[in-house]
Amino acid sequence: MVPFGFFLFDKQTVLFIDEHTKSILDPQLFDINYAFLFEQFKDAIQPLTKNLGLIGSDLKKYNIDVIGQLVRFEDRVTVLLYVKDFKRELSGENDLKRLSKLRDLMLDINQSILHIEDIQKTFYLILENAMRAIEKSNLGSIFILNGDIFDVISYIGFGKDIEALKLPLVDSFLYRNSNGMMDRITNISSIETDDHFYPVTTFAGDRVYIKSELSAPIYVNGNLYAMINLDSLEENAFDESDIASMEFVSTNIQIAISNQLLYQEKSRMAMFDSLTQLYNRHYFNEQFEQMIQKAKRTHDHFVIALFDVDDLKTTNDIYGHVMGDKVLQKVASDLLEKTRRSDVVARYGGDEFVGLFFNADYILLQNKLNEIQEEVKQTPIKTNEAIIPCSFSFGTACYPYDGNTMAELLEVADQAMYTNKRDKQLI
């Protein structure tokens, strides 16, 4: 018999919940983001204690103390969560407690943000903590600016229909209440008098009216990047201390997002070739090791392909290295466009590319690469001065039939590639 109520879930949904836990924490009555919750415990091989903030179907906030860890259930990775304590979040915190809470929440964001690869999960973490910091918020949303349109990227309390919302910049409360400056937090204390006063759907399917809102811009590198909105079902819900809290939150958000975007860019640079935007050789080597281990475990096969851009030195000598680079980019782009998203295509060095194709039908893949080869040849680069030919040769090898190591497979693929190049010259 377990000492606490418990439930079991994966990235999508609850798989099991005991009756005691369901009586106090029915998943249908709380807005639970299971993908985000899974993220909190994805490395918890040993039990990990956390305090979670949840929004109920009544749009009130609740705290839940839990202990969670990864377990395997029906051949899938899941999280087993024990519920230690469950209570309504207390209101009326004094300024000292509020400041301490804000500091802890923002520390949580800044410590966690570089370990979350998905920007959407990052925004959910930000939104969850912002709502916990602002007592009277019932719903929350973060919108990313795309051109002149705000697209929702994260939300709490709303129904899924908010995902389809395309909010023109000029129609946002933030824009209209800052006279288009988008340079400060706006506190809209009574929305009932506004033309945009209409009901919204909650995650529980209820129709409610937002009556006041705090809205703050998020700037990254001096440019408007997003906005965060905290909504209340009460008029005049937010006061000066809430605005000060939101100022603290938005400043830390901007720092955290800037740091993550910088981290992602550095991570991308470590994975991709800057000229062709294909994966680089280092990343390919890592993926090869993972693929060969997977193939050994599952007794599957994979195909490795080696590509060589034809006559690149001649192109460089006649038309210049800038045009030679354009030939490399075109071949790379065509290979990337016409292969599967699960395939790994990388620049191996100079004029050579390499590909990994897991569990691919060998004959069908050969035919597909032949088709791409012919399409590239039939679409040269045209300029005002010349028509620049583009073509490549390729060879393939299949694990485990042609070899058991990268060196063995590349040698077989290399020989096949030169046979392909010679046969083309004989035609």
N, C-alpha and C positions, 0 to 999 in steps of 0.2 A: 504493500500500500504506500503510495507516494505522499510526502508531507504537504504538498501544495496541489492546487488545481494545475492542469497542464493542457497544452494543445500542440499538435504537430503540423507543420506547414512546409511548403516548398516556395518557389519564386512566384507561383500563381495563386495559390489558394490554401485553405485549411484542409488537411487530410484526415485529421482526427481531433476531437475535443471532448473532454470528459464532461459529465453532466453538471458537476459543481462549477467548473469554469464557465460553461455555457450559461449558467444561471446569472452570472455576474458580468460576463464578457462575451455575450453572443456576437460572433463576427458579423452577423447581418445588421447589428445595431451600431457598429463602429466603423469609421472610415480608416481602414487599414491598408497600407501600401505594402503588399507582401514582398515585392521585389526589393524595396528599400529596407524592410525589416530583415530580410534574408541577408542583405549586405552587411547589416550590423553584426551578424554572427557567422559570417562566412569563414572566418579563421578560428572560430571557437572550438578547437578540438577538446579543450578543457572547459568546464562550466564558466560562463561569463555573466556577471551581474550588470544590469542596466536599468535606468529609469526612462520609461517611454511616455510621451504625451500623446493622447488620443482625443479625437473629436467624436462625440456620440451623435446619435440621430437627432437628439435635442439641440445639437450644435453647441453644447457645453463641453468644456475641456476636463479631461480626467487624467490622472497620473497612474501609472502602473509600474510597480517594481517587479522585474522578472529575472530569472536565471535561465540562460539558454546555451545550447551547444549543438554542434553538428552531429547527426546520427544518420545511419543508412536504413531506409525503410522501403521495402519492396523494390530493391535494386536501384534506388535513387537517393541522392543526397538531400537531406531535409534538416530542419531545425526543430529541436524539441525545446519548448518554452514552458518553464514552470512559473506560475503566477504567485508571487510572494505577497504583494499588497496592492490594493486597488482603492482609489478614493477620488472624490472631486478635488480639483485644484483649488486651493484656498485663494480668496481674493483679499484685497486690501493690504497688500504687502507694503511695508514702509520703504522709504527711498533707499536705505542702506541695504535691505534685503534684495530689493529690485536691482541695484547696481551690482551686487555680488552675483545674482542670478544671471544678469546680462553678461558679466565678465566670464562666468563659467560656460555659458552657452556659446559665446563667440570663440572661446578657447577650444571648445569641442569642434566647432566648424573648422578652425584653422589647423587643428591636429588631424582631422579626418579627411580634409578635402583632397590632399595629395595622394591618398590611398584609394580614392574613388575614381574609376576610369570613366564612368558614364556621367556626362555633364548634367543630365536630367536628374540623376540621383543626388548630385551635389546640390542642385537647386531645391530638391525636396528636403534635404537636410537643413538648408538655410531657412526655408519656409517654416518647417516644423519648429525650429528653435525661435524664429521671430515671433510666431504665434504664442509660444510658451512665455515669451518675454512681455508681450502686450496683453494684459489680462482680459480685456473685454472684446478681443477679436474672436469672431465665431467662424469665419471663413478666410481663406487666404489664397493668393495666386501670384505667380511670377510670369511676366510676359517678356519675350525676347523681341527686339526691334529688327524687323526685316524690311529694309527700305522705309516706307511710310506706314507700315502695318505692324501691329503688335500681334504676335502669335503666342498662345499660352504654352509654357514649357513645364510648369508644375502647378499643382493646386491641391488644396485640402478643404474638404467639406462640400465641394461642388459635385454635381453629377457629371458623367462623361460627356454630356452635350457641350460642355465648355470647351472641349478640345477642338470643336469645329469653328469656334469663334475667331473671326478675323477682325480685329479692332483697329480702325484707322487711328493713327497717331493723334489727329486733330479732334477725335471724339473722346479721347480718354479724359477722365476727371483731372489727371495730373496736368495735361496740356491746357485744358480750359481754365483751371484754377491757378495756373502759374502764368497766365497770359502768354502762353506759347513758349515761355523761357525754359521750362523743364529743369529748373535750377535749384529747386528746393522741395522739401516735404510739404505736402498739402494735407490739411485736415478738413474734410468735407463733413460738417457736423450734422447737416440735414439734407438728405438726398430727395426727400419727398417732394420738394418744390422744383426739382430738376426735370427737364424733358426726358432724361434717361432713367427715370424711376419706373422700373418694371420688375416683375418677380423673376427669381432665378430658381433653378432646380438643385436641390441638395443631393448628396450621394444616396440618401434614403428615399429619394423620389418625391419629397415634399416641395411645395412651392412657397418660397419665403421672399420677403422684401429686405434688401440691404438698405439701412437707413443712415449709416455714417461710414466713412472710409478714411483710412490713412494711406497715402500713396507716396512712394519715394522713388526717385530716379536712381539707376545704377550706371555709373560711368566707368569705362575701362579705357585706359590710355587717352583720356580727354574726350572720348566720344560716348554719346548715349548708347548704352548697350541693352538695357532692360529696365523694367520697373517692377516693384514689389507692392502689392496691395493687400492691406489687412482690413477686413470688413466686419461690421457689427450689425446686429439686428435691432440695436437701440439707437435712438437719436442722441447726439452729443455724447457719444460713448468715450471719446478720447480727449485727454486734457494735455496741458503743457508737459507734464512728466512723460506722457506717452510719446509726444513728439520728440522729446529729448532722447528717449529710449530708442525710437525709430532712427534718429540721427546716428546714434552709436552703432545700431545694427547695420544700417546701410553703409556706413564708412567701413566697417569690418567686412561686409559682404564684398565691397569693391576691391579691398585688398586681397581677400581670399580668392575671388574670381580671377583677378589679374595674375595671382600666383599660379592658379591652376592652369590658366590658358598658356602661361609661359612654360609651365612644366609639360603640358601637352605638346607644345611646339618643339621643345627640346627632345621629348620622347619621339615625336614624329621624325625629327632630323636624325635621330639615332637609328630609325627603322627604314627610312626611305632615301633613295637616290635623288639628289636635288634636281638633276637635269631631266630625268625621264619620269619621275614620280612613281617609279616602280620600287618594290622593296630593294634594300641593298644586300650585299653579299653576306654581311654579318647576320642579318635577320634570316636570310635564306638558310644559312648553316644551322641556326637555332631550330628553324622549322623542320629541317631535314631530320635532325636528331629526334625531335618529338614524333615525326611521322614514322620513322623506322621503328621506334619503340612501340607505337600504337599498332603498326602492322605486325610486329612480332607477337603482341598480346592477342590480337584478334584474328591472326592468321590470314590477313588481307594482303593485297598487293598495292603498289603504287607505281606510277610512271614518272621518270625524270626526263626532261627534254632540254637539250642544249641548242640555242639559237645563235647564229652568227650573221651580222649584217653584211651583205655582200658589197665588196669594193668600196668600203668606207674611206680607205686611204686615198683612192683615186678621186672620190668626191671631194675630200678635203683639199687635195692638191689642185683640182680644177676650179672648184667653186668656193673654196674657203671653209674654215672650221665652223663658222656660224651655220652654213648650210648643212655641213656634216652633222652638226648637233640637231638640226631640224629633221634630218633623216632618222637619226636615233630616236627622237621623240615620236615621230610618226609610227615607226615600227612598234615601239613600246606601247603607244596608245592603242593601236590596232590589236595587239596581243591581249592587252588588258580588257578591251571592250568585248572581245569575242571569246573569252574564256569564262569559266564559272567563277562566281564570287568566292567559292571555297578553295579554288586553286591558288597557288602561290607563284607569282611571276616576279622575277628579280633581275636587276642588272648585276651580272657576275663580274664584269670588268671590261673596260674598253668598248669593243663592239660586240660583246657577247652577253646574251641574256640566258636565263635558266628558269625552268618551270617545274613545279611539283603538282602532280595530279593524282589525288588519293582515290583508290578504288575505281579508277576509270577503265572503261572498256578499251583495250589496247588498239584494236582495229578501228573503232569509231574515233578514237583520239587521233590516230594517224590520219584518217580521212579529214577530220576537222582542221588539223594543222596544215594539211595540203591545201584546203580551201582558203585558209587565212593567208597562206603563202602566195596563192594565186591572186587574191584580192589586193594584197599589198603591191604586188608587181603591176597590177592593172591600174593603180591609182598613184602615179608619180606626183612629185611636188612641182607645181607649175608657178613660175615667176614671169615677170615681164621679159627677162633676158633669156631664160632657158627652161627646159623641162628636165628635172632632176630625177633620175631613176631611183626607185626604192625596191629592195628585195632582201630576202634573207634565206639562209639555208638552215636546216634543223636535223637533229638526230635524236632518237629516243632510246631509253633502256628501261626495263621493268624489273622491279624488286619483287620476289627474290630470284627470279629466273635468270637475270643477266648479271647478278652480283649481290653481295651482302653488305657492301660499304659504299660510301659516297665516291671514293676514288675509283672503285671497280665500275660503278654505274656510269660515272662521268666518262670513263675511258671508252666504254661501249657506245655511249651516246655521241662522243666525239668522233669515233670512227664512222658511225652512221651519218653524222652531219657532213663529213667530208665526202662520203659516198654520194649523198644528196647533192652537194655542191658540184661534184664532178659530173654526175648524171645530167644536171641542168646545163652544164657547159657543152655537153655532147649533143644536146637537142638542137 
